[in-house]
Amino acid sequence: MNDTILRQTINPQSVWRQRAIGLLLAVGVFLLQGCAAVQEPFHQLDQCNVGNSNLTYMRIQYGKVVWPMTAEKFYRGGRDPDCLNGSSISQTMPIPDVTNIEWTTADGRHHKVDVPIKSKLNGHYSTHTIQVRINDDRVEVFERVYETPAKRVDFKIYP
């Protein structure tokens, strides 16, 4: 008897509204959790001088990160052909669409180039490092990935 009375007092439209609101709330929570799970990639940004010219100035704008540098030992040309003695920053940051690179060689020539980054990535492996190599009057940019923990691959993404 109580069951019959209870069914008669519940409006079918209000039940539908309650279910619709519950479903909307569940979808909203699911979407918010998905957004919270999207994280910026943790990777390094490396730079080095592989050319023969000494550098007196270098500046890299990588998304919101601006990395100005002054002349130090690793700016000496011809002493780092394998890019082993450069410097790097590591942090969680978005990979930018374009990075701006400026440098000045010892002869006073100033160079500036805008390098597309995001559109050139391999898309299959996670990016470990973006490496900027200054080679006298030009720049080369590589994406370093690890196909396996023991196998490193550098993809040339610019030029």
C-alpha positions as CSV (number, residue, x, y, z in Angstrom):
1,M,0.0,0.0,0.0
2,N,2.8,2.5,0.8
3,D,4.4,1.6,-2.5
4,T,1.2,2.5,-4.4
5,I,0.9,5.8,-2.6
6,L,4.6,6.6,-3.2
7,R,4.3,5.9,-7.0
8,Q,1.2,8.1,-7.2
9,T,2.9,11.1,-5.6
10,I,6.0,11.0,-7.8
11,N,5.7,13.0,-11.0
12,P,7.2,11.1,-14.0
13,Q,8.6,14.4,-15.4
14,S,10.5,15.2,-12.2
15,V,12.1,11.7,-12.3
16,W,13.2,12.4,-15.9
17,R,14.6,15.8,-14.9
18,Q,16.5,14.3,-11.9
19,R,18.0,11.7,-14.1
20,A,19.0,14.2,-16.8
21,I,20.6,16.5,-14.2
22,G,22.5,13.5,-12.7
23,L,23.7,12.5,-16.1
24,L,24.8,16.0,-16.9
25,L,26.7,16.3,-13.6
26,A,28.4,12.9,-14.2
27,V,29.5,14.0,-17.7
28,G,30.8,17.3,-16.4
29,V,32.8,15.6,-13.7
30,F,34.2,13.1,-16.3
31,L,35.2,16.0,-18.6
32,L,36.9,17.9,-15.7
33,Q,38.9,14.9,-14.7
34,G,40.0,14.5,-18.3
35,C,41.2,18.1,-18.5
36,A,43.0,17.7,-15.2
37,A,44.8,14.6,-16.5
38,V,46.2,16.4,-19.5
39,Q,49.7,17.5,-18.5
40,E,52.3,19.5,-20.2
41,P,55.3,17.3,-21.3
42,F,58.4,17.3,-19.1
43,H,61.3,17.7,-21.4
44,Q,64.6,19.5,-21.8
45,L,65.7,22.4,-24.0
46,D,69.4,22.1,-24.9
47,Q,71.7,24.5,-26.8
48,C,75.2,24.3,-27.9
49,N,77.7,25.9,-30.4
50,V,79.0,23.4,-32.9
51,G,80.3,25.9,-35.4
52,N,83.8,27.5,-35.7
53,S,82.8,31.0,-34.6
54,N,82.8,32.1,-31.0
55,L,79.4,33.5,-29.8
56,T,79.1,36.7,-27.8
57,Y,75.3,36.6,-27.4
58,M,72.5,34.0,-27.6
59,R,68.8,34.2,-26.7
60,I,66.1,31.6,-27.1
61,Q,62.4,32.3,-26.6
62,Y,60.8,28.9,-26.2
63,G,57.1,29.5,-25.6
64,K,56.8,31.6,-22.4
65,V,60.4,30.7,-21.4
66,V,63.1,33.3,-22.4
67,W,66.6,32.0,-22.1
68,P,69.2,34.8,-22.5
69,M,72.8,33.8,-22.2
70,T,76.2,35.5,-22.2
71,A,79.5,34.4,-23.5
72,E,80.9,31.4,-21.5
73,K,83.3,28.6,-22.3
74,F,80.6,26.5,-24.2
75,Y,80.2,29.4,-26.7
76,R,83.7,28.7,-28.1
77,G,83.4,27.6,-31.7
78,G,84.7,24.3,-32.9
79,R,85.2,22.7,-29.5
80,D,81.8,21.0,-29.2
81,P,81.1,19.2,-32.5
82,D,79.0,16.5,-30.8
83,C,77.1,19.1,-28.7
84,L,78.2,17.5,-25.4
85,N,79.1,20.7,-23.5
86,G,76.1,22.9,-24.0
87,S,73.6,23.9,-21.4
88,S,70.0,22.9,-20.8
89,I,66.9,23.6,-18.9
90,S,64.4,20.9,-17.9
91,Q,60.9,21.6,-16.8
92,T,57.3,20.8,-17.5
93,M,56.2,23.2,-20.2
94,P,54.2,23.1,-23.4
95,I,56.0,22.5,-26.6
96,P,55.6,25.8,-28.5
97,D,54.5,26.2,-32.1
98,V,57.5,28.4,-32.8
99,T,60.7,29.2,-31.0
100,N,62.7,32.4,-31.6
101,I,66.5,32.1,-31.6
102,E,69.0,35.0,-31.8
103,W,72.8,34.9,-31.6
104,T,75.8,37.1,-32.3
105,T,79.1,35.7,-33.5
106,A,82.4,37.2,-32.5
107,D,82.7,39.1,-35.8
108,G,79.6,41.1,-34.7
109,R,77.1,39.5,-37.1
110,H,73.7,39.2,-35.5
111,H,71.4,36.3,-36.5
112,K,67.8,35.7,-35.8
113,V,65.5,32.8,-36.9
114,D,62.0,31.7,-36.0
115,V,61.9,27.9,-36.0
116,P,58.6,25.8,-36.2
117,I,58.7,23.2,-33.5
118,K,55.4,21.6,-32.7
119,S,54.4,20.9,-36.3
120,K,57.7,19.1,-36.9
121,L,57.7,16.6,-34.0
122,N,57.7,12.9,-34.8
123,G,54.3,12.3,-33.2
124,H,55.0,8.7,-32.3
125,Y,57.5,8.9,-29.4
126,S,57.4,11.2,-26.4
127,T,59.8,14.2,-26.8
128,H,62.7,14.0,-24.4
129,T,64.7,17.0,-25.6
130,I,64.6,19.8,-28.1
131,Q,68.2,20.6,-29.0
132,V,69.3,23.9,-30.6
133,R,72.7,23.7,-32.3
134,I,74.3,27.0,-33.5
135,N,76.6,26.4,-36.4
136,D,78.2,29.7,-37.3
137,D,75.5,31.6,-39.4
138,R,72.8,28.9,-39.3
139,V,70.9,26.9,-36.7
140,E,69.8,23.3,-36.6
141,V,67.1,21.9,-34.3
142,F,66.7,18.3,-33.3
143,E,64.1,16.4,-31.4
144,R,65.5,13.7,-29.1
145,V,63.4,10.7,-28.3
146,Y,64.0,7.3,-26.7
147,E,62.5,4.5,-28.8
148,T,63.5,2.2,-25.9
149,P,65.2,3.1,-22.6
150,A,68.5,2.2,-24.2
151,K,67.9,3.5,-27.8
152,R,68.2,7.3,-28.3
153,V,67.2,8.8,-31.6
154,D,67.7,12.4,-32.7
155,F,65.2,13.6,-35.4
156,K,66.3,16.7,-37.3
157,I,63.3,19.0,-37.3
158,Y,64.9,22.2,-38.7
159,P,66.0,23.1,-41.4
